[in-house]
Amino acid sequence: MPARTEGARTFTERARREQIVRAAVETLAGLGYADTSLGKIAKTAGLSSVGMVSYYFTGKAELMAEVVSTVLATAEELVAPRVATAATAVEQFRAYVEGNLEWAATHRSDAVALVEIVMGTRGTSAPVDLEPAVGEVVAGLVARAQAERAAAREAAGEPALDPLDPAVVAGAVRGAVNGAVGRSLRRRPGPGPDPELAGEGATLAELFVRGL
């Protein structure tokens, strides 16, 4: 019986943490980072007091870190399989760009929450900066796609092109993706889906593929 009780308690606590994180996402998406407090998150979650949030998270910073981790995991669940199953390096790069914008289009609350946390913590003692890690992943995709394109040109007897710096291209890709998400938020405020944003993914992907 003690083992079953412990297991049930652990499951309950895990479910409560997930409930709080989801409420934090919705609060961030609706109110923005500055106006999001533990009390408002507790209210969104339907909890009786802010103390129930504080029981699971030491403060706003720890909860925001959990939100970032959770949101990035949802994006990876959609994007990673598409990249992994793409047949060529160029198509892997295309799948990354298209997949990111499709995720942002269909998970608007998550995307908005992530943007709010990054922008809201900028200039603080504990800023959330996703670009170094994400940029390294994109730069790797770019480098492999460029090498594949260079080999294809050589096989076809076409003139070689000087490769572009993958890190610079990766920065441009991330800027374009973030810019598209920003335009989406201005065009269609709120957490609802934006089919137009998903359509922009194919255009952006083709733009960068042509420059590889």
Solvent accessible surface area in square Angstrom, and as a share of the most:
residue,aa,sasa,rsa
1,M,161,0.72
2,P,113,0.71
3,A,82,0.63
4,R,180,0.66
5,T,83,0.48
6,E,86,0.39
7,G,41,0.40
8,A,62,0.48
9,R,115,0.42
10,T,54,0.31
11,F,135,0.56
12,T,78,0.45
13,E,44,0.20
14,R,124,0.45
15,A,45,0.35
16,R,68,0.25
17,R,75,0.27
18,E,107,0.48
19,Q,67,0.30
20,I,0,0.00
21,V,8,0.05
22,R,97,0.36
23,A,6,0.05
24,A,0,0.00
25,V,1,0.00
26,E,69,0.31
27,T,6,0.03
28,L,0,0.00
29,A,15,0.12
30,G,58,0.56
31,L,91,0.45
32,G,13,0.13
33,Y,41,0.15
34,A,97,0.75
35,D,80,0.42
36,T,3,0.02
37,S,47,0.30
38,L,33,0.16
39,G,37,0.36
40,K,89,0.38
41,I,0,0.00
42,A,3,0.03
43,K,169,0.72
44,T,70,0.40
45,A,14,0.11
46,G,67,0.65
47,L,20,0.10
48,S,106,0.69
49,S,55,0.36
50,V,68,0.39
51,G,39,0.38
52,M,61,0.27
53,V,0,0.00
54,S,55,0.35
55,Y,149,0.57
56,Y,39,0.15
57,F,1,0.01
58,T,128,0.74
59,G,20,0.19
60,K,53,0.23
61,A,76,0.59
62,E,70,0.31
63,L,0,0.00
64,M,4,0.02
65,A,60,0.47
66,E,60,0.27
67,V,0,0.00
68,V,15,0.08
69,S,66,0.43
70,T,48,0.28
71,V,0,0.00
72,L,66,0.33
73,A,46,0.36
74,T,33,0.19
75,A,14,0.11
76,E,111,0.50
77,E,130,0.58
78,L,37,0.18
79,V,10,0.05
80,A,42,0.33
81,P,70,0.44
82,R,97,0.35
83,V,25,0.15
84,A,80,0.62
85,T,113,0.66
86,A,22,0.17
87,A,100,0.77
88,T,57,0.33
89,A,16,0.12
90,V,12,0.07
91,E,70,0.31
92,Q,43,0.19
93,F,0,0.00
94,R,51,0.19
95,A,17,0.13
96,Y,20,0.07
97,V,0,0.00
98,E,55,0.24
99,G,0,0.00
100,N,22,0.11
101,L,0,0.00
102,E,53,0.24
103,W,16,0.06
104,A,2,0.02
105,A,2,0.02
106,T,79,0.46
107,H,65,0.29
108,R,5,0.02
109,S,13,0.08
110,D,5,0.03
111,A,4,0.03
112,V,13,0.08
113,A,0,0.00
114,L,21,0.11
115,V,59,0.34
116,E,50,0.22
117,I,0,0.00
118,V,30,0.17
119,M,105,0.47
120,G,28,0.27
121,T,10,0.06
122,R,153,0.56
123,G,80,0.77
124,T,70,0.41
125,S,123,0.79
126,A,67,0.52
127,P,78,0.49
128,V,36,0.20
129,D,92,0.48
130,L,31,0.15
131,E,69,0.31
132,P,90,0.56
133,A,71,0.55
134,V,32,0.18
135,G,18,0.17
136,E,134,0.60
137,V,89,0.51
138,V,0,0.00
139,A,20,0.15
140,G,22,0.21
141,L,7,0.03
142,V,0,0.00
143,A,42,0.33
144,R,130,0.48
145,A,0,0.00
146,Q,18,0.08
147,A,66,0.51
148,E,62,0.28
149,R,68,0.25
150,A,54,0.42
151,A,60,0.47
152,A,57,0.44
153,R,40,0.15
154,E,139,0.62
155,A,95,0.74
156,A,69,0.53
157,G,68,0.65
158,E,92,0.41
159,P,110,0.69
160,A,97,0.75
161,L,112,0.55
162,D,134,0.70
163,P,110,0.69
164,L,99,0.49
165,D,80,0.41
166,P,41,0.26
167,A,65,0.50
168,V,103,0.59
169,V,18,0.10
170,A,1,0.01
171,G,45,0.43
172,A,50,0.39
173,V,0,0.00
174,R,29,0.11
175,G,43,0.41
176,A,26,0.20
177,V,8,0.04
178,N,72,0.37
179,G,28,0.27
180,A,0,0.00
181,V,14,0.08
182,G,20,0.19
183,R,102,0.37
184,S,0,0.00
185,L,40,0.20
186,R,175,0.64
187,R,93,0.34
188,R,106,0.39
189,P,108,0.68
190,G,31,0.30
191,P,66,0.42
192,G,35,0.33
193,P,91,0.57
194,D,1,0.00
195,P,99,0.62
196,E,95,0.43
197,L,0,0.00
198,A,36,0.28
199,G,48,0.46
200,E,35,0.16
201,G,0,0.00
202,A,54,0.42
203,T,96,0.56
204,L,22,0.11
205,A,0,0.00
206,E,56,0.25
207,L,112,0.56
208,F,32,0.13
209,V,2,0.01
210,R,181,0.66
211,G,44,0.43
212,L,14,0.07
